[in-house]
Amino acid sequence: MNNNISKETIFSNKDIRENLEIKMFLMYYNEQHKSDYTILQKRERPDYFIKDSKGNILGVELSSVYKDDKVVGSEHKPEHVGNGLLDIAFDSNTHEGIRNHYFKRIFGKINDKRAKVKSGKYDTTCPIILSLYLNDYYKIHIDNSEWELFRNINDAYFSQIKEFKEIFLIGIRTENYLVLTCG
């Protein structure tokens, strides 16, 4: 990935952002499944078709989740002093509320994407994977045990999802992704 691209460029250019997100997704997906998927075709609904050396084809729908719709402009686009990051201090008094709010935003995005697939506007000739890039500074305070609890508590919900083969939450904690198996 190109580290010389400015934050401003990434957030203002959809093609650059999607290119970075699909490369990150492929890296994690291939690591998780010990596979060799590469981009077959850039498109819309889903955003990409990917193919492995055995000829298997999957669709990938890319999206992002933030704590709210305003943070992209106020916290991500502007340049910040020092290392370019905001210092988001941990506050034990508000942590649970922020975490639960963030989890609700993830569910909202999943349900939004499910509805769009159900509407018939997506090419569903092959299984689709939803890749949600969690691009928010606040998620750094959600630890691995909380992500595992999120997965375990909601396993029944994820098993009912038929629109996606899997949901990849990318950009979280030390392993950088969490896989949610659907169906």
N, C-alpha and C positions, 0 to 999 in steps of 0.2 A: 504494500500500500504506500502511496505517495505521502510522505510526511511534510512535504513542502506546500501542500495546498492549505490556504488559510481557512480558518473557521468560517469567516464571512462568505467565502466562495462556496464552501460545502453547503451551508444552510440556504444560500440563495440560488443554487444551481441543482435542480432535481436530478439531472443526468449524472453529475459527479457524485452526489449523495447516494443514488441508487447503485452506481458502479462500486463504490466503497462498501455498501451494505451487502451486495450480492457476493463480493469477494470474501467478506467476513463470514457470511452465511456458509458459503462453500467450504471454507477452511474448517469451520466447526462441524458442519454436516458430515464431511468426509472423515474427519477425526472420529466423530461419534459412531458412524456406521462402517468405518474401515472401507470406504468406497472411493471412487475416483470420478465423481460427477464434475462436469464442466458445463459452461454455458452453451446451450444449443441455439437459443434464440431469445432476444430481448423483444418484449411485446407488451401488451396491456391485458389485464384480467385473465390470467395472472401476469405478473410483471416479467417473468422469465420462464422458459422451459429449460431444464437441465437434463443432461444425458450421461450415463456411465458407459464404460467400455463394453458392457454386456448388451447395450441397447435399451436399457430401462430409461424411461422418460418420466420426469416429475415436473409439476408446475410449482413455482415459488411466488408467493404474494408477499411483497415487502411493505412494512408499515413501521411506524414509530409510536411510542407512548411517552408522554410527558406528564408531570404532575398537574398541569393545566395548560390551556391553549396559549397563554400569554408568555410562558417561559422561553419559547423559541426566540422571540424578539428581545426580551429583556435580559435573559441570562446566558443565552448561547451565541447569538450573533455578535454582540459587542466584544471588543477586545478588553481583557482585564489585565490589571497590572501584575507584575511578577511572572509566575508561570502560566498565566492565562486562565487560571481556574478561580472560581469563586470559593471562598472558604465557607462551607456549609457546616456549621458546628452541630454536633449531636446534642439534642435536648431530650432527656429521658421523659420529661413531662409531656412532650408533644409527639414523641416517636411513634407510638401505637396509632395515633390518629393519622399521621402522615403516611405511615406504612399501609394502613387500611384504605386510605384514600387512593394511594397509588395502585393497590391491588384492584380496587373498583374501576380505576381507569383502564387497567389491563383487560378486565372482563368486558368493559364497555367497547373497547376496540375489537376484541374477539367477536362479540355479538354483532357489531357493526359489519365486520368482514363476513361473518356467517350469513347475515341477511343479504349481503350483496351477491354472494355465491348462489344462494337460494333463488334470487331474482332471475336467474337464467342468463345473466350478462357475462358470466365467466365461462371460459373453455374448460370443461370438466372431463375431457377425453382421457386424462391421466390424473392420478392422485395429485392433490395440491398440498403444499406445506406452507403454513403461515409463519413468516419470520418477523417477529416484533423486536425492533431495536429499541431498547430501553435507554434512551438518551437523556438522562436526567441526573443531575448531581445528587439529588436526594436519595436515590437508590443505593448509594454507597453505604448508607447506614442500615440497610436491611441485610442482615447476616445470612449465611448459608442455611442455618437451622430454620430461619423464618421462610426462606424460599422452599425448603423441603416440606415444611408444614403447609405452606400454600399449595404445593402439589398434592400432598397426601389428603388434606381436607377436601379438596375439590376434584379428586380422582373420578368420582361418579359423574360429575359434570363433564369432564373431559372425555370420558368413555362414551358419552351420548353424542358427541360431536361427530357428524358424518361428513361434513363439508371439507374437513382437512384430515390428512393422514397424521400429521404432527404439527405441533406449535413449538417453534424455537423462540425462547426469550433470550436475546443476545445482549451482552454488555453488563452482566450481573456478576458481582463478586469475583472470587479468585479463579473459578473455572471459566468465567466469561459467558457461559450459556447454561440454560436449563431446558431440557427437552420434555415436552408434555405429549404423551401418546394419546391419540384420539381414536374413537370408534371402538 
